[in-house]
Structures are given as C-alpha cells and as structure tokens.
Amino acid sequence: MHIPIIIASALFLFATTTANAKVVGEEITYKDGGTNLKGYIAYDDAIKGKRPGILVVHEWWGNNDYSRRRADMLASLGYTALALDMYGEGKTADNPTDASKLSGMISSDIPLMKSRFDAALKTLNSHPTVDPKNNGAIGYCFGGGVVLSMAREGVDLKGAVSFHGNLVSKAIAHKGGIKPRLLVANGAADKFVPADQIANFKSEMKHAGADLTFIDYPGALHAFTNPAATANGKKFNIPIAYNEAADKKSWEDMKKFFAEVFRK
C-alpha cells in the first residue's frame, strides 16, 4: 500500500483541514465482467463528508506511478481520485510497440472502453468519501483521448479534462449529447495533433453543442506534463518532451476549471 503524506498549509477545496492532514493512497482491485482491474484511489482523510470524485486515465504506458501521482495531487486539492486501469490486470508497457498494442485494443473498441470506464466510475462512486452527483475525469495522451471519447458517449460527468490527448475517436459526438464541460490542454507544438485535427475537433464539438475550452500551450510537445517524457522521447526517437511551464500552467487551469464546475 502506498501512503504518501502531505502536510497541509492552507484550506483545501470544499472542506476545512487540520494541520496534520494527509493524503491516503490505496491500491484496489475491481472488476469489469471477468477482468480484474488494478486501480489506485487517493483521498485526504482529514476532510469530513463527501466530496467530488475524479477519475484519472493513464497514458498509453498503462496505470503506472505517474497516474498514481496525479491521483495524489488531486486528493491534496480535496477530491477523491481513482487512477483507473483501462488494460486489465494492471498491465503496463515499457516501449512504444507494446504500448501501442495495449492502447489500440481499447481505442478501437468503444464498447470495451466504456465498459472499463463505467466500471471505474462505479467503483469511485462506491467510496464513502465520494459524492456521486459530482464526478469529473482527467486523462493524459491516450487517457485524454479516452476522456473525450467518453464525453462523446454521453457519460454523466460534470467536467472532463484532456492533457495532450488524442482528438480523433471512433466515438461520435451527437448534438446535445455531451454532458460534461470540457477542457482540452493541448501542446501548441504537438506533432501528433496537427492543425486539421484541431479544426475538425472544434467543429465537431461546436456541432454537438459542447461547452469547450481549448488551450494551446506555446512550445509544448506531446506528453508535456510528464517529467519522464524527455528521456523517453530520446530513447525511442519520438517527438515527446516535458515542458515545465506548460505542465504547471495546465494544472492551474485544471484547478480553476474544476472549482467552477463543482461550484455550480
């Protein structure tokens, strides 16, 4: 069990904390049909009462330490966060070939994607700290694409955030069918997301009537929020890199976004 301790220095969102507030992180196993899914749930145990729950959808590498760290960070803001497992059995990849196979299995099968997402959402909402009427989701790269695909599928969320996520999906947005407000944090220099894809995505969201905020972060490549991206980009000769300024700014933009979403 991973239990990082964070000393509180201010009031967290939605509740008053004590000087010894801590974030508790727990490895959990839940199911989608007959498949075991390995997740990680994090919350601040000093906060009393229920709070919004947020799903964290991992990069194509799988549900690794990075997505767990983001769950901890959300918990430190006063949310309960579940870093979910889209691949099953906690599978992860350490190279682009295997990562592409795993992510492709999900991206090409929207019913399977939704089944895995719904299983995680049900698990999140069963946690005693979560207000099931106030859910959100964030995702990174592959995970950002999952979040946007699930919005197209009409999942019942208040807000959804994609960080350097895929904009193209086999899911189709229907007019009036997108329930959550959307924030897309995109790298302006992302070579995997060309200008025509952005234009088509914005047009699709406009036609669907989605409440969309789309932000380009100057100079940011794909995977700009992950400190490991620069080394992986060099190792595998792919155009990804960490961008500290874009990472910090996009996180602040997410914080403001969820504060507005859950205030309503």
C-alpha positions in Angstrom: 0.0 0.0 0.0 1.3 3.4 -1.0 0.5 6.1 1.6 2.2 9.4 0.8 1.9 12.1 3.5 1.3 15.7 2.6 1.4 18.4 5.3 -1.4 20.9 4.8 -0.6 24.6 4.9 -3.9 26.0 3.8 -7.5 25.2 3.4 -8.2 22.5 0.9 -11.1 22.8 -1.5 -14.6 22.0 -0.2 -13.6 21.4 3.5 -11.5 22.6 6.4 -8.4 20.5 7.1 -6.2 20.2 10.1 -2.5 20.9 10.4 -1.8 17.2 10.1 -3.9 16.4 7.1 -2.7 13.6 4.9 -3.4 12.0 1.6 -4.1 8.3 1.8 -3.4 6.2 -1.3 -4.8 2.6 -1.6 -4.2 0.0 -4.3 -7.5 -1.6 -5.2 -8.8 -4.3 -7.4 -12.2 -4.0 -9.1 -13.8 -5.8 -12.0 -15.2 -5.3 -15.4 -17.1 -8.6 -16.1 -14.5 -11.3 -15.6 -11.5 -9.0 -15.9 -9.6 -7.8 -12.8 -8.6 -4.1 -12.9 -5.8 -2.7 -10.8 -6.5 0.8 -9.6 -5.3 3.3 -7.1 -7.6 5.5 -5.0 -6.4 8.6 -3.1 -8.2 10.9 -0.7 -7.5 13.3 2.2 -8.7 11.6 5.4 -8.7 14.8 7.3 -11.7 16.1 5.2 -15.0 15.3 6.7 -18.0 14.4 4.5 -18.4 13.7 0.8 -16.6 15.4 -2.0 -16.3 15.3 -5.8 -14.7 12.2 -7.3 -12.3 12.4 -10.3 -11.1 9.6 -12.5 -7.6 9.7 -13.8 -7.0 7.9 -17.1 -3.4 6.9 -17.8 -1.1 7.4 -20.7 -0.5 4.6 -23.2 2.1 3.2 -20.8 -0.6 2.0 -18.5 -1.6 2.8 -14.9 1.8 3.4 -13.6 3.4 5.7 -10.9 2.7 8.8 -13.0 -1.1 8.4 -13.0 -1.0 7.5 -9.3 0.9 10.6 -8.5 -1.7 12.7 -10.3 -4.3 11.0 -8.2 -2.4 12.0 -5.1 -2.2 15.6 -6.3 -6.0 15.7 -6.9 -6.5 14.3 -3.4 -4.4 17.1 -2.0 -6.8 19.5 -3.6 -9.7 18.0 -1.7 -11.0 15.5 -4.2 -11.1 11.7 -4.1 -9.3 10.4 -7.2 -9.2 7.0 -8.8 -6.3 6.2 -11.1 -8.1 3.5 -13.2 -6.8 0.6 -15.2 -8.0 0.5 -18.8 -5.9 -2.5 -19.8 -6.8 -5.1 -17.2 -4.7 -6.9 -14.6 -2.6 -3.8 -14.2 -0.8 -4.3 -17.5 1.8 -1.7 -18.3 4.3 -1.2 -21.2 7.9 0.0 -21.3 8.2 0.5 -25.0 6.1 2.1 -27.8 5.3 -1.2 -29.6 3.7 -2.8 -26.6 2.1 0.5 -25.5 0.6 0.9 -29.0 -0.9 -2.6 -28.9 -2.5 -2.1 -25.5 -3.9 1.3 -26.2 -5.1 0.2 -29.7 -7.0 -2.6 -28.2 -9.1 -0.1 -26.2 -9.2 2.8 -28.7 -10.5 0.5 -31.5 -13.3 -0.9 -29.3 -15.5 1.9 -27.9 -17.9 -0.5 -26.1 -15.0 -2.1 -24.2 -13.6 1.4 -23.4 -16.9 2.5 -22.0 -17.3 -0.7 -20.0 -13.9 -0.2 -18.4 -14.6 3.4 -17.8 -18.1 2.7 -16.3 -16.6 0.0 -14.0 -14.1 2.6 -12.7 -16.8 5.2 -12.2 -19.0 2.8 -10.3 -16.0 1.9 -8.1 -15.2 5.5 -7.5 -18.8 6.4 -6.5 -18.9 3.4 -4.1 -16.2 5.0 -2.0 -17.6 6.5 1.2 -15.9 9.9 0.6 -17.4 10.5 -2.8 -20.5 12.5 -3.8 -21.7 10.5 -6.8 -23.6 13.6 -8.1 -20.3 15.4 -8.6 -17.9 13.4 -10.8 -15.1 14.5 -13.1 -12.3 12.9 -15.2 -8.9 13.8 -16.4 -6.7 11.9 -18.9 -3.2 12.1 -20.4 -2.3 11.3 -24.0 -4.2 8.1 -24.6 -6.1 8.8 -21.5 -7.0 12.2 -22.7 -8.5 10.6 -25.8 -10.4 8.2 -23.6 -11.9 11.0 -21.6 -13.0 12.9 -24.7 -14.4 9.6 -26.2 -16.4 9.0 -23.1 -17.8 12.6 -23.2 -18.9 11.8 -26.8 -20.6 8.7 -25.4 -22.6 10.8 -23.0 -21.1 9.7 -19.7 -22.6 11.5 -16.7 -19.7 13.8 -15.6 -19.7 17.4 -14.5 -16.3 18.1 -16.1 -13.6 16.4 -18.2 -10.0 17.5 -18.9 -7.7 16.1 -21.6 -4.0 16.8 -21.2 -2.1 16.4 -24.6 -4.8 13.9 -25.6 -5.9 12.4 -28.8 -8.6 14.4 -30.5 -9.7 11.7 -33.0 -12.0 9.0 -31.9 -14.2 6.2 -33.1 -16.9 7.6 -30.8 -19.2 10.1 -32.4 -20.5 13.2 -30.7 -24.2 13.8 -31.2 -25.9 17.1 -30.9 -26.8 17.8 -27.3 -25.2 14.5 -26.2 -22.1 15.8 -24.4 -22.9 16.3 -20.7 -19.6 17.4 -19.1 -17.9 20.8 -19.6 -14.7 20.1 -21.4 -11.1 21.5 -21.0 -8.5 20.5 -23.6 -4.9 21.3 -22.6 -3.0 20.9 -25.9 0.7 21.4 -26.7 0.9 24.0 -29.5 4.0 22.2 -30.9 2.4 18.7 -30.6 3.4 16.8 -33.7 0.8 14.1 -33.1 -2.1 16.7 -33.2 -1.9 18.6 -36.4 -3.9 21.7 -37.1 -6.5 20.0 -39.3 -7.3 17.6 -36.4 -7.8 20.5 -34.0 -10.0 22.3 -36.5 -12.1 19.2 -37.1 -12.4 18.6 -33.3 -13.5 22.1 -32.6 -16.1 21.9 -35.4 -17.3 18.5 -34.0 -17.7 19.9 -30.5 -19.5 23.1 -31.8 -21.9 21.0 -33.8 -22.6 18.8 -30.7 -23.2 21.9 -28.6 -20.4 21.1 -26.2 -19.1 23.6 -23.6 -15.5 23.5 -24.7 -12.4 25.4 -23.5 -9.4 24.7 -25.7 -6.0 26.0 -24.6 -2.7 25.8 -26.6 0.5 25.9 -24.6 3.3 27.6 -26.5 6.2 25.4 -27.5 4.8 22.3 -25.8 5.3 18.9 -27.4 3.2 15.8 -26.8 3.3 14.4 -23.3 4.4 17.8 -21.9 3.1 17.1 -18.4 5.2 14.0 -17.7 8.8 14.6 -16.5 9.8 11.2 -17.9 8.8 12.3 -21.4 12.0 13.9 -22.5 14.1 10.8 -21.7 11.5 8.5 -23.4 11.5 10.8 -26.4 15.2 10.5 -26.8 15.3 6.7 -26.0 12.6 5.8 -28.6 13.2 8.7 -31.0 9.7 10.1 -30.8 8.7 13.8 -30.5 7.7 14.0 -26.9 9.2 16.1 -24.1 8.4 17.6 -20.7 7.6 21.3 -20.6 7.6 22.6 -17.0 5.9 25.8 -17.8 3.1 24.1 -19.7 2.8 21.4 -17.0 2.3 24.0 -14.2 0.0 26.3 -16.2 -2.2 23.5 -17.4 -2.6 22.1 -13.9 -3.5 25.6 -12.6 -6.0 25.9 -15.5 -7.5 22.5 -14.5 -7.8 23.6 -10.8 -9.8 26.7 -11.8 -11.9 24.6 -14.2 -13.0 22.1 -11.6 -13.5 24.8 -9.0 -16.0 26.4 -11.4 -17.6 23.1 -12.4 -18.2 21.8 -8.9 -19.3 25.2 -7.6 -22.5 25.1 -9.7 
